[in-house]
């Protein structure tokens, strides 16, 4: 599954491969790639789709309100992806520094670690982080100048939550608040913020429309933390699944997946979203798959050829949310074109 390697593949194909499919587990395989590819895989670029989708949802809501500004939207999209990459690298840095990313940790097993694996040279990591910080800072400065207090109202809590998630002395992920924080960040802050930065004002509809997608991202993280529950418990890392227990956490994640559709339907019934939102039904087979997986304990060993082990619940929730997000985006695009198609 998306194992771009060898001289037959161009650098562009390698870079694209870092963003699609699932995690690439082979450290030695990644060592043979070019510096940019190494950086993309080490920064877990495959998960960046959730930030891109959040930006697109906010942007399409701006199109629907006939207040879309292309430059502002492109900068929002770039800013979200850059911030997410910085967050991933920050999480890995602090996880490594605190001694959580040990050779037997789940993080070291499902894909390459930028520090612990030795895949990235310090110079490559420092150069990449510098470029990301400069780009992110430039985007943030543009919106602070352009939108003033409105930009700060989204920027300050967004950055604070992303850093507080793992960088604070008492991080959110250690006290059972990391999962709700992802809902806030990828829901109201990102979707609502994308709309606000694109149009210049906030919108109730944008905040309501952010809820199904924010729940989807939350489901991904709950699944991941169920997968690494035993390790987190031994490490004193009090994630929500550690606090609730494995079975209760699986039930909670299943409820979150169901709520994604329930809230979306409610928004259609209340007139906030168009009837095109019913296209989300096409994601129901993956939702049923996710619910079926969440209903059972994880197998002791991965199926033959499985990529990303020990991530099990995380992967099925990610694959579901990825399709849900694209269908949500497609329905919003259709709704922007034909806004009168409502209940």
Secondary structure, 3 states (H helix, E strand, C coil): CCCCCCCCCCHHHHHHHCCCCCCCCCHHHHHCCCHHHHHHHHCCHHHHHHHHHHHHHHHHHHHHCCCCCHHHHHHHHHHHHHHHHHHHHHHHHHHHHCCCCCCCCHHHHHCCCCCCCCCCCHHHHHHHHHHHHHHHHHHHHHHHHHHCHHHHHHHHHHHHHHHHCCCCCCCHHHECCHHHHHHHHHHHHHHHHHHHHHHCCCCHHHHHHHHHHHHHHHHHHHHHHHHCHHHHHHHCCECHHHHHCHHHHHHHHHHHHHHHHHHHHHHHHCCCCCHHHHHHHHHHHHHHHHHHHHCCCCCCCCCCCCCCCCCCHHHHHHHHHHHHHHHHHHHHHHHHHCCCCCC
